[in-house]
Amino acid sequence: LKTFIMLQKYISKTKLLFGILLFTLISVGANAQTISRTSPRWWFGISGAANMNYYRGNTQMLNSTWTTPTAFHKGTSVRPYASMLTEYRANKYWGFMLNTAFDNRGGKFDPKIAACDCPINLTTNLSYIAIEPSIRLAPFGSSFYLFAGPTIGININKEFKYAQEGQQELRADWSSINKTPIAAQIGAGFDIPLSGRVSETQMTLSPFASFQTDFFQSPRSVETVSYTHLTLPTNREV
């Protein structure tokens, strides 16, 4: 009888402990369901980068009133890029991106020597408002992603600066500028979370790089000057 009573007490204690454990697990599970969050579908942020612009081709007639003594062919520059970013992530594998950017495509051409044995220099400050819709793909469902899509530029600055030794520097606008050039870009990035998954506000730092060829990238409707465009990775916060 004593053994039976002790066994019954043991079973009662076991039931009590099991009940407490079950209640704890249910409470933890319910709490986890309350505070855990899936990754947001909509993301908003800003981006900043450095444009590497590579000019090639020929340009000599700058506008209807000015032609240089010899043609310029190649040039490079580093200019600013900044945008407002909107992303929609349907799931962890794919989504859409839209950048509305200030895009400076300016460049400095390699110096030339005119017939007078005078060095001449040409720089440009071509700038655009760029609209860049892209498809976003994360092929492994991880933080690494690819993006690709068209780019539409709206010209807002077409100034050039021409300098020749012994003459006054000339500042004017290019003629025959394509006002809305259309091209395409491809790129890649990597999301680095800056906030915990259960945080009310999600923030991500996303280094990225994008590339545009000079296909359809002629800034003018005359001559053959064109540029290749690389946006170096800096930061994108969403």
Secondary structure, DSSP 8 states (H G I E B T S, - for coil): -HHHHHHHHHHHHHHHHHHHHHHHHHHHHHHHHHH-----SEEEEEEEEEEEEEEES-EEEEETTEEEEEEE--EEEEEEEEEEEEEEESSSSEEEEEEEEEEE--EEE--EE-TTS-EEEEEE--EEEEEEEEEEE-TTSSSEEEEEEEEEEEEEE-EEEEEETTS--EEEE-SSB-SS-EEEEEEEEE-EE-S-TT-SS--EE--EEEEE-STT--SBSSSS-EEEEEEEEEEEE-
